[in-house]
Amino acid sequence: MKTNKSFKYWQWETIIVSMVVYSIYYFVRKNFSIAMPGLTAEYGISNTSFGVVIAIGSLIYGFSRFMNGFVVEKVSTRKFMALGLLLCALANLGFGFGVDLSYWITGVHEGPQFVNMLILVMGATIVLNQYFQGMGFPPMARMLPQWIAPGELATKMSIWNTSHSIGAFSAVVVCGLIMTNMGADMSGDSSVVARITSNLAASIKGWENLPLADQTSKIMSYASHYGAWRWCFIIPAIVAIGGSILCFFALKDSPQSIGLPEVEGTETGKEATEGKKGAHKAFLAHMVFKNKWVLLFAFANIFVYVLRMGVLDWGPKFLTEDRGMNINGAAWSVAVFELTAIIGTIFAGWATDHIFAGKAHRMCFFSMTGAVIFLGLFALVDMPVVLSTMVLALAGFCIYGPQALIGIGAANQATKEASATANGVTGILGYVGSALSAIGVGLIADNFGWKAVFITFICVGVIGAFVFLSMWKAPRDGYERSRKFTESLMNND
């Protein structure tokens, strides 16, 4: 009884602390989307340029998750995760002082030479940040299945997955407040106001059709908080340093690391092959790279991430440029999207275990279908701003179910011994989707407008739903597959 109580304590301590730590990872990642409108206003950076930077960063993140999925199988998960968060903090500090670095290199504060250097510095720091971000999820993909049985993994890991939304919610709320309360008041400087006017006119499609009062309001809101975007990186970086310290001292790698027994139902038989040459590589190949269910989860992740990152990365820009919101209102709208995503994530995990008997792919199909319906309403039906925000929030409720369940489903199919590698595979394809979303949204928005962007999202969602439907007959997990494989490996010895 004492052992059971001790296990429950450490299991929930692991879930809660790792949620806090991973939410801070998102806090120093999703701050960029709120800073983007300010960067456009002050320096005239286009949606296409932002799209290229986000796309490169997304590919780097996917590559990092893939590579670190292998690395973390052999190192301490808590130490690895703590180091990654500390490095993210340093990258964010570098971005916050990117203007100073660009001035130091070019010797000017404005103009094409300065802006091009700022984009280069911005791109370099985002690439570094995204690589270090890839050190966050692989440790969790390995650690959590060590603590949670397959039959309850969807429920408890879905609770954990709300850390994505908690972190993103915190980022958009805090950075929204920063953008509307900090920075220098340059509204009385005619040259600054003129530059912001020119930049907004060049970057916002249909600017000339906006009422003069709306144009003036947007211009003065940015001029009154000039340079506030820098604090969207500096303040989160300070928080991330504290999160790194918490991670290092509070997390435990596995039950065995503190003298507790292995979780019942997670026996793979792999321990019988320890020391056998090539056994680990063969196990990973069989459970991940030759496992069609893991590969289908990974393929589906492309379409999920096009939707998820499209709304999350571009939501503030879309709402300010197309729906006429100010930056604070846009930030709160995306925050509501994230709040409903938390509820949707928990519901998707609960429904997977209690309605679909742990078969995550079936819940993903219904979630993706719901996302298509609500995004369609949002894009194609004219409605008041408040109702529009509510419909976008319902889309978030649906989108985040598959986002969480793909990692859970892949972990169950690959077993706890290969879960980090499986999530590396799903991750890299997910961020291929993110990169496609970044480049595609930037180009489509600049050339065809925001409505065309959301029509594209609808088409992508339909394809993703059909991929999940093709997995309908997949088993709940791969533990039987792993035991059969290890038995055959031993019999062939």
Residue pairs with C-beta under 8 A, 6 or more apart in sequence:
3 260
3 261
6 260
7 255
7 260
7 261
10 147
10 252
10 255
10 258
10 260
11 147
11 148
13 250
13 252
14 143
14 144
14 147
14 251
14 252
15 144
15 147
15 156
15 159
15 160
17 246
17 247
17 250
17 251
18 81
18 140
18 143
18 144
18 160
18 163
18 247
18 251
19 159
19 160
19 162
19 163
19 166
20 163
20 243
20 246
21 81
21 82
21 85
21 136
21 243
21 246
21 247
21 251
22 136
22 137
22 140
22 160
22 163
22 164
22 167
23 163
23 164
23 166
23 167
23 170
24 85
24 167
24 239
24 240
24 243
25 84
25 85
25 88
25 133
25 136
25 167
25 240
25 243
26 163
26 164
26 166
26 167
26 168
26 170
26 171
27 167
27 170
27 171
27 174
27 236
27 239
27 240
28 85
28 88
28 89
28 91
28 92
28 129
28 233
28 236
28 237
28 239
28 240
29 88
29 129
29 130
29 133
29 167
29 171
30 167
30 168
30 171
30 172
30 312
31 92
31 171
31 175
31 232
31 233
31 236
32 54
32 95
32 126
32 232
32 313
33 171
33 172
33 312
33 313
33 314
33 315
33 316
33 317
33 334
34 171
34 172
34 175
34 176
34 178
34 179
34 229
34 232
34 316
34 327
34 331
35 175
35 179
35 229
35 232
35 233
36 45
36 50
36 316
36 317
37 179
37 222
37 316
37 317
37 320
37 327
37 330
38 179
38 222
38 225
38 228
38 229
38 327
39 45
39 50
39 122
39 229
40 46
40 50
40 199
40 200
40 203
40 317
41 196
41 199
41 200
41 218
41 219
41 222
42 195
42 196
42 199
42 222
42 226
42 227
42 229
43 110
43 114
43 115
43 118
43 199
44 115
44 198
44 199
44 202
44 203
45 115
45 118
45 119
45 203
46 202
46 203
46 442
46 446
47 203
47 317
47 441
47 442
47 445
47 446
48 442
48 443
48 446
49 119
49 442
50 317
50 438
50 442
51 438
51 439
51 440
51 441
51 442
51 443
52 123
52 438
52 439
52 442
53 119
53 122
53 123
53 126
53 438
54 126
54 313
54 434
54 435
54 438
54 442
55 434
55 435
55 436
55 438
55 439
56 123
56 126
56 127
56 435
57 123
57 126
57 127
57 129
57 130
58 130
58 309
58 431
58 432
58 434
58 435
58 437
58 438
59 431
59 432
59 435
60 127
60 130
60 131
60 134
61 130
61 131
61 133
61 134
61 427
61 431
61 434
62 134
62 427
62 428
62 429
62 430
62 431
62 432
62 434
62 435
63 131
63 134
63 428
63 431
64 130
64 131
64 132
64 133
64 134
64 135
65 134
65 137
65 138
65 423
65 424
65 427
65 428
65 431
66 134
66 424
66 425
66 427
66 428
67 134
67 424
68 80
68 134
68 135
68 138
68 424
69 138
69 141
69 420
69 421
69 422
69 423
69 424
69 425
69 427
70 420
70 421
70 424
71 80
71 138
72 80
72 138
72 139
72 141
72 142
72 420
73 142
73 418
73 420
73 421
76 253
77 139
77 140
77 142
77 143
77 251
77 253
78 139
78 143
78 247
78 248
78 251
78 252
78 253
79 248
80 135
80 138
80 139
81 135
81 136
81 139
81 140
81 247
81 251
82 244
82 245
82 247
82 248
83 135
83 244
84 132
84 133
84 134
84 135
84 136
85 132
85 135
85 136
85 240
85 243
85 244
85 247
86 240
86 241
86 244
87 128
87 132
87 135
88 129
88 132
88 133
88 136
88 237
88 240
89 237
89 238
89 240
89 241
89 244
90 237
91 125
91 126
91 128
91 129
91 132
92 125
92 129
92 233
92 234
92 236
92 237
92 240
93 233
93 234
93 237
94 101
94 125
94 128
95 121
95 122
95 125
95 126
95 129
95 233
96 230
96 231
96 232
96 233
96 234
96 237
97 230
98 118
98 121
98 122
98 125
99 118
99 227
99 230
101 121
102 114
102 117
102 118
102 121
103 109
103 114
105 117
106 113
106 114
106 117
108 114
110 195
134 427
137 407
137 423
137 427
138 420
138 423
138 424
138 427
139 420
140 160
141 407
141 411
141 419
141 420
141 422
141 423
141 424
142 416
142 419
142 420
143 251
143 253
143 254
144 153
144 156
144 157
144 160
144 411
145 153
145 266
145 411
145 412
145 415
145 416
145 419
146 253
146 254
146 255
146 263
146 266
146 416
147 254
147 255
147 263
148 156
148 157
148 263
149 263
149 264
149 265
149 266
150 265
150 266
150 358
150 412
150 476
150 477
150 479
151 265
151 353
151 358
152 353
153 358
153 408
153 411
153 412
154 348
154 349
154 350
154 352
154 353
154 358
154 360
154 405
154 408
154 412
155 349
155 350
155 352
155 353
155 354
156 349
157 349
157 404
157 407
157 408
157 411
158 345
158 346
158 348
158 349
158 350
158 352
158 404
158 405
158 408
159 345
159 346
159 349
161 345
161 349
161 400
161 403
161 404
161 407
161 408
162 341
162 342
162 345
162 346
164 341
164 345
164 400
164 403
164 404
165 338
165 339
165 341
165 342
165 345
165 400
166 338
166 342
168 312
168 334
168 338
169 335
169 338
169 339
169 342
171 236
172 316
172 331
172 332
172 334
172 335
172 338
173 331
173 332
173 335
174 235
174 236
175 232
175 236
175 331
176 327
176 328
176 330
176 331
176 332
176 335
177 328
178 228
178 229
178 231
178 232
178 235
179 225
179 228
179 229
179 232
179 327
179 328
179 331
180 221
180 225
180 228
180 326
180 327
180 328
181 225
181 228
182 225
182 228
182 231
183 224
183 225
183 226
183 227
183 228
183 229
183 231
184 225
184 226
184 227
185 223
185 224
185 225
185 226
186 192
186 193
186 223
186 224
186 226
187 193
187 220
187 223
187 224
189 223
192 223
192 226
193 219
193 220
193 223
196 219
196 222
196 223
197 215
197 219
200 207
200 215
200 218
200 219
200 222
201 207
201 208
204 210
204 321
205 321
205 445
205 446
205 449
205 450
206 449
207 215
210 324
214 324
217 326
218 320
218 326
221 326
221 327
252 258
255 261
255 262
255 263
256 262
265 479
266 415
266 416
266 479
267 479
267 483
268 415
268 416
268 417
268 479
268 482
268 483
268 486
269 482
269 483
269 486
269 487
270 279
270 283
270 417
270 482
270 486
272 486
272 490
273 279
273 280
273 283
273 486
273 489
273 490
276 489
276 493
279 489
282 489
283 417
283 418
283 482
283 485
283 486
283 489
284 418
284 421
286 481
286 482
286 485
287 294
287 413
287 414
287 415
287 417
287 418
287 422
287 478
287 481
287 482
287 485
288 294
288 414
288 418
288 421
288 422
288 425
289 295
289 425
291 413
291 414
291 422
291 478
291 481
293 361
293 409
293 413
293 471
293 474
293 475
293 478
294 410
294 413
294 414
294 422
294 425
294 426
295 425
296 361
296 467
296 470
296 471
296 474
297 361
297 406
297 409
297 410
297 413
297 426
297 471
298 406
298 410
298 425
298 426
298 428
298 429
298 430
299 429
299 467
300 364
300 402
300 406
300 464
300 467
300 468
300 471
301 406
301 426
301 427
301 429
301 430
301 433
302 429
302 430
302 432
302 433
302 436
302 464
303 368
303 433
303 460
303 461
303 463
303 464
303 467
304 368
304 399
304 402
304 403
304 406
304 430
304 433
304 464
305 403
305 430
305 431
305 432
305 433
305 434
305 437
306 433
306 434
306 436
306 437
306 440
306 457
306 460
307 371
307 375
307 399
307 437
307 457
307 460
307 461
307 464
308 399
308 400
308 403
308 434
309 433
309 434
309 437
309 438
310 437
310 441
310 453
310 457
311 334
311 337
311 392
311 395
311 396
311 399
311 457
312 334
312 337
312 338
313 434
313 437
313 438
313 441
314 441
314 445
314 453
315 330
315 333
315 334
315 337
315 392
316 327
316 330
316 331
316 334
317 330
317 445
318 445
318 450
318 453
319 325
319 329
319 330
319 333
319 334
320 326
320 327
320 330
321 445
321 450
322 449
322 450
322 451
323 330
323 385
323 388
324 385
325 333
325 385
333 389
333 392
336 389
336 390
336 392
336 393
337 392
337 393
337 395
337 396
338 396
339 393
340 393
340 394
340 396
340 397
341 396
341 397
341 399
341 400
342 400
343 397
344 367
344 396
344 397
344 398
344 399
344 400
344 401
345 400
345 401
345 403
345 404
347 397
347 401
348 363
348 367
348 400
348 401
348 402
348 404
348 405
349 404
349 405
349 408
351 363
352 358
352 359
352 360
352 362
352 363
352 405
352 408
355 363
356 362
356 363
357 476
358 412
358 476
358 477
359 474
359 475
359 476
360 405
360 406
360 408
360 409
360 412
361 405
361 409
361 468
361 471
361 472
361 474
362 468
362 472
363 401
363 405
364 401
364 402
364 405
364 406
364 409
364 468
365 465
365 468
365 469
365 472
367 398
367 399
367 401
367 402
367 405
368 398
368 402
368 461
368 464
368 465
368 468
369 398
369 465
370 394
370 397
370 398
371 395
371 398
371 399
371 402
371 461
372 458
372 461
372 462
372 465
374 391
374 392
374 394
374 395
374 397
374 398
375 395
375 454
375 457
375 458
375 461
376 458
377 391
378 388
378 391
378 392
378 395
378 454
379 451
379 454
379 455
379 457
379 458
380 454
380 455
383 391
402 464
402 468
406 426
406 430
407 423
407 426
410 419
410 422
410 423
410 425
410 426
411 419
411 422
411 423
412 476
412 477
412 478
413 422
413 474
413 475
413 477
413 478
414 421
414 422
414 478
415 477
415 478
415 479
415 482
417 482
440 453
440 456
441 453
444 452
444 453
444 456
445 452
445 453
475 481
